[in-house]
């Protein structure tokens, strides 16, 4: 078996979607892949694992380990609903000593591919981390944030929602101490800014298929020419048809968003499926839809059926 360590960090607010995320990871694993799952949570918090336990019962080849994290980041900035556990990825090199390389992922994600080839074959060279380009250079506000406020080239910024981390290099260079120090500055994009600042010039870009952010999906369907200089047409097509979907904007279990139907497909197939929750969500949304003016209903249908589906 090829064992692949993957780390998540969340609190009880995300216990249900975390289970769907992990289910999608296991459902798309190759027969020879076994994931060692690490979940980082606040020390002293009784993390609700009832949903996740059902997933592991269905897939016993994989392992689970919970790790309590101290209050190092309790005073760090919380913004846009992103709470303290977002910073826990910065402590992974110190918390997980049994591996020299790990994958980290947020849990508002649906995996559609096995990660063993990425883990074993991706050459990081002298880089500390690898991730997917955040497209900060396309948005004027993001560009100004990185150029003017923290002196980074926005074209090189990666999203921190999916990472390969070379823990050995990070330990050797004592970067965790630098992560903690930078986090005190309370950057707008929290852990993501910290990682891009500390690891600058030692960051590798991954193809978009490993983390299809909401705005990547929107651009790929509505204005693909904006991505042409960054990725090939083949890379974009692979990302849209089989890539891991990162719902970094609207969450599909709360409302409509691009590719929301894919999340619900995995939820329906998962061992935590609750018909009452499923039907109440869609019933509520249909009621909202029925109250809209006709022109708005037509626009929603056009947006979904013409632009919103992966081909």
C-alpha positions in Angstrom: 0.0 0.0 0.0 1.1 3.6 -0.7 0.4 5.5 2.5 -0.3 9.2 2.0 -0.5 11.6 4.9 -3.1 14.3 4.6 -4.0 17.0 7.2 -7.2 18.9 7.8 -8.0 21.5 10.4 -11.5 22.5 11.5 -13.9 22.9 14.4 -17.4 21.5 14.9 -19.0 24.1 12.6 -17.5 22.2 9.7 -17.8 18.6 11.0 -20.4 17.6 8.5 -18.8 19.0 5.3 -15.5 17.7 6.5 -17.0 14.2 6.5 -18.2 14.7 2.9 -14.8 15.9 1.9 -13.0 12.9 3.4 -15.6 10.6 1.9 -14.8 12.0 -1.6 -11.1 11.5 -0.9 -11.6 7.8 0.0 -14.1 7.2 -2.8 -11.6 8.2 -5.4 -8.6 6.5 -3.9 -6.8 3.9 -6.0 -6.9 0.3 -4.5 -3.2 0.6 -3.5 -3.6 4.0 -1.7 -4.2 4.3 2.0 -4.6 7.8 3.6 -3.3 8.6 7.0 -5.7 11.4 8.0 -4.7 13.9 10.6 -7.3 16.3 12.0 -6.0 19.4 13.9 -8.5 20.9 16.3 -8.4 23.3 19.3 -7.0 21.8 22.5 -9.7 21.1 25.0 -12.5 21.2 22.3 -14.5 18.0 22.1 -14.5 17.6 18.3 -17.6 15.9 17.0 -16.4 13.0 14.9 -19.7 11.2 14.6 -20.0 12.0 10.9 -16.3 11.2 10.2 -16.5 7.9 12.1 -19.2 6.7 9.7 -16.9 7.4 6.7 -14.0 5.5 8.3 -16.3 2.6 9.0 -17.0 2.3 5.3 -13.3 2.7 4.4 -11.3 0.8 7.1 -8.0 0.8 5.1 -7.4 4.4 6.0 -6.3 5.7 9.4 -7.4 8.7 11.6 -5.5 10.7 14.2 -6.7 13.7 16.1 -4.2 16.3 17.3 -5.1 19.0 19.7 -3.5 22.4 19.1 -2.5 24.9 21.8 -3.5 28.6 21.9 -0.6 29.9 19.8 -3.0 31.6 17.4 -5.9 32.5 19.7 -5.3 36.2 19.3 -4.7 36.0 15.5 -7.0 37.8 13.1 -10.3 36.1 12.3 -12.0 37.6 9.3 -14.6 36.7 6.6 -15.8 33.8 8.9 -12.4 32.1 8.8 -11.5 31.2 12.4 -8.4 30.2 14.3 -8.1 26.6 13.0 -7.1 28.2 9.6 -3.7 29.0 11.2 -3.1 25.5 12.4 -1.5 24.4 9.1 1.4 26.7 10.0 2.3 24.3 12.9 2.1 21.1 10.9 5.9 20.6 10.7 6.1 20.6 14.6 2.9 18.6 15.1 3.5 15.8 12.7 7.1 14.5 13.1 6.6 11.1 11.6 6.5 12.4 8.1 8.9 14.6 6.1 6.2 15.5 3.6 2.4 15.9 3.9 -0.6 17.2 2.0 -2.8 19.8 3.6 -6.3 20.6 2.5 -9.3 22.7 3.6 -12.5 20.8 4.0 -14.8 22.8 1.7 -13.5 20.5 -1.0 -14.6 17.7 -3.1 -11.8 15.4 -4.3 -12.2 13.8 -7.7 -8.8 12.1 -8.0 -6.3 10.0 -6.2 -3.4 11.9 -4.6 -0.7 9.2 -4.3 1.1 10.2 -7.6 1.2 13.8 -6.5 2.6 12.9 -3.1 5.2 10.5 -4.3 6.2 11.9 -7.6 6.0 15.7 -7.3 9.5 17.1 -7.2 9.6 20.2 -5.0 13.3 20.9 -5.6 14.4 23.6 -3.1 10.8 24.7 -2.5 9.2 24.5 1.0 5.6 24.3 -0.2 3.5 23.9 -3.4 0.0 25.0 -4.3 -2.3 26.4 -7.0 -2.0 30.0 -8.2 -4.5 32.2 -6.4 -5.0 34.5 -9.5 -4.3 37.5 -7.3 -2.8 39.3 -10.3 -6.2 39.2 -12.2 -8.1 41.1 -9.5 -7.2 44.8 -9.0 -7.8 44.9 -5.3 -5.8 41.7 -4.7 -3.0 43.0 -6.8 -2.8 46.2 -4.8 -2.9 44.2 -1.6 0.1 42.0 -2.5 2.1 44.7 -4.3 1.6 47.7 -2.0 0.9 46.2 1.4 3.1 43.2 1.7 5.5 43.6 -1.2 4.8 40.3 -3.0 4.5 39.6 -6.7 0.7 38.8 -7.0 1.5 36.5 -10.0 3.4 34.2 -7.7 0.9 34.0 -4.8 -0.6 30.5 -4.1 -3.8 29.6 -2.4 -3.2 28.0 1.0 -6.3 25.7 0.8 -4.4 22.8 -0.8 -0.7 22.4 -0.2 2.2 20.0 -0.4 4.5 20.8 2.5 8.2 19.7 2.7 8.3 19.4 6.5 11.9 18.5 6.6 13.1 21.6 4.8 10.7 23.8 6.9 12.1 22.3 10.1 15.7 22.7 9.0 15.1 26.4 8.2 13.1 27.0 11.5 10.2 28.5 9.4 7.5 27.7 12.0 9.0 30.4 14.3 8.8 32.8 11.4 5.2 31.7 10.6 4.2 32.4 14.2 5.9 35.8 14.2 4.3 36.9 10.9 0.8 35.8 12.1 1.0 38.4 14.8 0.8 41.1 12.0 -2.8 40.0 11.3 -2.8 40.0 7.5 -6.0 40.2 5.6 -5.7 36.8 4.1 -4.4 35.3 7.3 -2.4 32.0 7.0 -2.2 32.4 3.2 -0.4 35.7 3.4 1.9 34.3 6.1 2.9 31.3 4.0 3.5 33.4 0.8 5.6 35.9 2.7 7.8 33.5 4.7 8.2 31.0 1.8 8.7 33.5 -1.0 11.1 32.4 -3.7 10.7 28.8 -2.5 7.1 28.1 -3.6 6.2 25.7 -6.5 3.0 26.2 -8.6 0.8 23.2 -9.1 -1.6 22.6 -12.0 -5.2 23.9 -11.3 -6.7 20.4 -11.1 -5.5 20.1 -7.5 -7.6 23.0 -6.3 -10.3 24.4 -8.7 -11.2 27.5 -6.8 -14.7 29.0 -7.3 -13.3 31.9 -9.3 -11.2 29.6 -11.4 -14.3 27.6 -12.3 -16.2 30.8 -13.1 -13.4 32.2 -15.3 -12.9 28.9 -17.0 -16.6 28.8 -18.0 -17.2 32.5 -18.7 -13.9 34.0 -19.8 -11.2 31.3 -20.3 -9.0 33.7 -22.2 -8.1 35.3 -18.8 -6.4 32.0 -17.8 -4.6 31.4 -21.1 -1.3 32.9 -20.1 -1.1 30.9 -16.8 -2.3 27.4 -17.8 -2.6 25.4 -21.0 -6.0 24.6 -22.5 -5.4 20.9 -21.5 -4.7 21.8 -17.9 -7.9 23.9 -17.7 -10.0 21.2 -19.3 -8.6 18.5 -16.9 -9.3 20.8 -14.0 -12.9 21.4 -15.0 -13.7 17.8 -15.8 -11.8 15.9 -13.1 -10.2 18.4 -10.7 -10.7 18.8 -7.0 -13.3 21.4 -6.4 -12.6 24.0 -3.7 -15.7 25.9 -2.7 -13.8 28.9 -1.3 -16.8 31.3 -1.8 -20.4 30.3 -1.3 -20.7 26.9 0.4 -22.9 24.4 -1.5 -24.5 23.1 1.7 -25.7 26.7 2.4 -26.7 28.0 -1.0 -26.3 27.8 -4.8 -22.8 28.2 -6.4 -21.0 26.9 -9.4 -20.6 23.1 -9.2 -22.9 22.9 -6.1 -24.5 19.8 -7.6 -21.2 17.9 -7.5 -21.0 18.5 -3.7 -24.6 17.2 -3.3 -23.9 14.2 -5.4 -21.1 13.1 -3.0 -23.3 14.0 0.0 -26.1 11.7 -1.3 -23.6 8.8 -1.8 -21.9 9.3 1.5 -22.7 7.3 4.7 -23.8 10.5 6.4 -26.6 11.2 4.0 -29.7 12.5 5.7 -32.8 12.7 3.4 -34.5 15.2 5.7 -31.5 17.7 5.4 -31.3 17.1 1.7 -34.9 17.7 0.9 -35.3 20.6 3.3 -32.4 22.4 1.6 -33.8 22.0 -1.9 -37.4 22.7 -0.8 -36.2 26.0 0.8 -34.2 27.0 -2.2 -37.1 26.2 -4.5 -39.4 28.4 -2.4 -36.9 31.2 -2.7 -36.7 30.6 -6.4 -40.4 30.7 -6.9 -40.6 34.1 -5.1 -38.2 35.7 -7.6 -39.4 37.7 -10.6 -39.5 35.8 -13.9 -36.5 37.5 -15.4 -34.4 36.6 -12.4 -35.5 33.0 -12.6 -34.5 32.9 -16.3 -31.1 34.4 -15.5 -30.5 31.8 -12.8 -31.4 28.9 -15.1 -29.2 30.3 -17.9 -26.3 30.8 -15.5 -26.5 27.2 -14.3 -27.3 25.3 -17.5 -25.2 27.4 -19.9 -22.3 28.4 -17.7 -22.4 26.6 -14.4 -21.8 23.0 -15.3 -18.5 21.4 -15.9 -18.4 20.0 -19.4 
